[in-house]
Each structure stands twice: as structure tokens, then as C-alpha cells.
Amino acid sequence: MTRGAWLFVAGGTAAAVVAFAAASSSGEDNSGQNKAGQNSPGMTAGVANQVDAEKANKIVVATTIPRGYRDWKFVSAAHEADDLNDIRVVIGNDIAIAAYRAGKPFPEGSIVGRVAWKMVSSEENNKILGKEQSFVPGEAPDWYLQFMEKNSAKYAATGGWGYSNFGKNLQPTTDKKTMYACFACHQAVASRDYVFTKYSP
């Protein structure tokens, strides 16, 4: 996936991808493409079309949203511009946070997540401030939630990490080529255990 896709990562990504089991208001289906056959923003930016189908078929796609993720600790935040135009935060479960803080490799059971919202101007805040300078989270985009889960045995085909993506309707992306594209993108940071996002103290 693209850096704008997975928050699990640098400049504010961490892990990323989206599509639905049911059609969304944006006209996507569970292949991760819109009705025009193009990958949607925040997903894989065309990378899925270049994925080796045989390799993609070997992966295990994570399809469950981790329980209690809204109570996880903060890792970093970012704004992605252009087509994405979102505000996103990267979060981690206790195991991942401990590794981040210690500067150690991510152990089994680590989960890094990314929550994104469309970035909108705050009329209320700007009225008080006297100029347009305040931007806040708006509606959930089609790449709302993304997670990376460390399980070396289960996700051996994707560097020991399982990737998941959930749209604004909370339905998982299940297309294997789309999800394998996440791993293909994260290979650029294999030396950091495939995680783009750095810890913001």
C-alpha cells in the first residue's frame, strides 16, 4: 500500500488499505477498486495491479478489528495531503508501545493501528481565532482503520505481519492482491521490521 495508506509508518503512516465486502457510498467493492476500476485513494495507489497473483494467494488477510483499540496509546500523528486530505493517528497496543519506547524490535503480539478522518476546516474555531487556521477530523474515509499485527507463523508470507483495512462501514478489505500490496510497500522499510511510523515522544 502507499505511505498514505498504512499508518503503520513514516511521515505518519503505519499500516494501510481499503475495500468493502459490500458496496460503499464511494462506489467501491471488496476488490479495493472503484466502479471505474481504479484503486481508491488511501489504498494501494495502483500497486495492487502489479502484484504477483501467486504470491498474493499465499497470504492470510486479517479481517477482525482488534478489541479496545480506541484505548491504545498514541504513537504519532500526521496529515496526508492531495487526494487523501486526511488527519491520522497511529496507535499501538501495550506490547507495541513497550517496544517503541525501548527502541527494541517488535515482539509477537504487537499491533500497530492507524485511524484516519477527512480533514475539514473548523468554522467554530476559525470564527473565534479570526482567520482560517483550524482544521479538525471530519467524516471517516474509505480507509478509516488499518492495523498491522505481528505473528510470524500466521503471517509468514508477509514478513511476519498481518495487514488489515476497514472502510467507514467497518467492513474489511478481503481482496488478497490489494492486501499483499500493503506488504509490497512496507518492504521499503524491512530494516525497521516493516513499520514506517516512528515513535513521537
JOLIN-V957484 format. One record per backbone hydrogen bond with DSSP energy under -1.0 kcal/mol. NH is the residue of the N-H (numbers start at 1). CO is the residue of the C=O. E is the energy in kcal/mol with one decimal. If there is no record, write none. Layout:
# JOLIN-V957484
nh: {NH,NH}
co: {CO,CO}
e: {E,E}
This chain:
# JOLIN-V957484
nh: {2,5,6,7,8,9,9,12,14,14,20,24,27,29,32,34,37,40,43,47,50,51,56,57,58,59,62,69,71,72,73,75,76,78,80,84,85,86,87,88,89,90,91,92,93,97,98,99,100,101,102,103,104,109,110,112,113,114,115,116,117,118,119,120,122,126,127,128,129,130,133,136,138,144,145,146,147,148,149,150,151,155,158,160,161,162,164,166,167,170,173,179,180,181,183,184,185,186,187,188,189,190,192,193,194,195,196,200}
co: {43,2,2,15,14,7,13,9,7,8,29,28,24,33,29,38,34,32,40,44,47,48,52,53,55,56,163,66,68,69,92,90,90,88,86,81,81,80,117,78,115,76,113,73,111,93,94,95,96,97,98,99,99,150,107,148,91,146,89,144,87,139,85,136,134,122,123,124,125,126,131,120,118,141,166,114,164,112,162,110,160,151,155,155,158,149,147,145,171,167,165,175,176,177,179,180,181,182,183,185,186,187,189,190,189,192,8,75}
e: {-1.8,-1.4,-1.8,-3.0,-3.4,-4.5,-3.4,-1.1,-4.5,-1.2,-1.1,-1.2,-1.9,-1.5,-1.8,-2.8,-2.3,-1.2,-1.5,-2.9,-1.9,-1.2,-2.6,-2.0,-1.2,-1.4,-1.3,-1.1,-2.1,-1.7,-1.4,-3.0,-1.3,-2.3,-1.8,-1.3,-1.0,-1.8,-3.0,-2.6,-2.3,-3.1,-2.4,-1.9,-2.1,-2.7,-2.1,-1.5,-2.7,-2.8,-1.7,-1.1,-2.0,-2.8,-1.7,-2.3,-3.1,-2.7,-2.4,-2.3,-2.6,-2.8,-2.4,-2.7,-2.6,-2.6,-2.0,-1.5,-2.5,-1.8,-1.3,-3.0,-3.1,-1.0,-2.4,-1.9,-1.7,-2.7,-2.3,-3.1,-2.6,-2.8,-1.6,-2.3,-1.6,-2.9,-2.0,-3.0,-1.9,-2.6,-2.3,-2.1,-2.5,-1.4,-1.1,-2.4,-1.9,-2.3,-1.2,-1.7,-1.8,-1.6,-1.9,-1.6,-1.8,-1.3,-1.7,-2.9}
